[in-house]
Amino acid sequence: MIDLPSLRRETRYGMPAADQILFNRYYIAGYSYYFRQPKWALEIVNPPAINAEPEGVKRLDNFRSDYRIPQMFRADLVDFEGSGYDRGHMVPSADQRGLELQNSETFLLSNMSPQKPDLNRHIWRKLENEVRVLNSKKNILETYVVSGPVFYFDQPVTAIGTEDENDVSIPIPHAYFKSVLTEDKKGKLKMWSFLMDNEGSDKPLADFRVPTTKVEQYTGIKLWDGLVGTDIEREKKRVRAMW
């Protein structure tokens, strides 16, 4: 059975390009062979799941390789061992807690990128939590989120991984983006985008807001390309107040 992007709810407002599109049951990831990590990951926050647990399932922590990816481009657990970097989720585990399978999917390494612990466990996690707060508002129908790494090509790129010449190394991103699109119960769309360097910070989340067009320029991907028109172009250039 072919999984057509047009039939997936996550892609209603667009889906960026990637070397390999990985259609999971509850989110979609666009994988980069060059960077050996997700180029982006697209989700609907806490989508309804059939027979979901009312209080949500526990975090499974079953990190594992994604064997849909060719071995020469695939990240493995050993690549992160002793690196000093976290296996940073692009689609957060806490966003997908209706079913064990739903949560388990987020621990595929095709959803992971090497993040510094001071980022992953603090300001990045805070942003993930705030997106869930936004999604819980009564007037919000659905919240779409796409997240991914950012590489600054005017800066040196280092990598983690094994020293085996037959294995791969994983470049360490300089920063990460998260772009949030909400649809309220009247069909109105709002957009926020964030850009965070791969390091810790005590700054408020509002300081990391950027125009969506800036994320597009830095990553070379088109966000929410299913939306067209002058209103959308203005929304992409806008920096909205925090919710």
Stockholm file with secondary structure:
# STOCKHOLM 1.0

chainA/1-243         MIDLPSLRRETRYGMPAADQILFNRYYIAGYSYYFRQPKWALEIVNPPAINAEPEGVKRLDNFRSDYRIPQMFRADLVDFEGSGYDRGHMVPSADQRGLELQNSETFLLSNMSPQKPDLNRHIWRKLENEVRVLNSKKNILETYVVSGPVFYFDQPVTAIGTEDENDVSIPIPHAYFKSVLTEDKKGKLKMWSFLMDNEGSDKPLADFRVPTTKVEQYTGIKLWDGLVGTDIEREKKRVRAMW
#=GR chainA/1-243 SS CCCCGGGCGGGTTCCCCCSEEEECSSEEEEEETTTTEEEEEEEESSCCCTTCCTTCCCCCCCCBCCTTSCGGGCCCHHHHTTSSCEEEESSCGGGCCSSHHHHHHTTBGGGEEEECHHIIIIIHHHHHHHHHHHHTSTTEEEEEEEEEEECCTTSCCCEEECSCTTSCEEECCSEEEEEEEEEETTSCEEEEEEEEESSCCCSCGGGGEECHHHHHHHHTCCSSTTCCSHHHHHHHHCCCCCC
#=GC SS_cons         CCCCGGGCGGGTTCCCCCSEEEECSSEEEEEETTTTEEEEEEEESSCCCTTCCTTCCCCCCCCBCCTTSCGGGCCCHHHHTTSSCEEEESSCGGGCCSSHHHHHHTTBGGGEEEECHHIIIIIHHHHHHHHHHHHTSTTEEEEEEEEEEECCTTSCCCEEECSCTTSCEEECCSEEEEEEEEEETTSCEEEEEEEEESSCCCSCGGGGEECHHHHHHHHTCCSSTTCCSHHHHHHHHCCCCCC
//
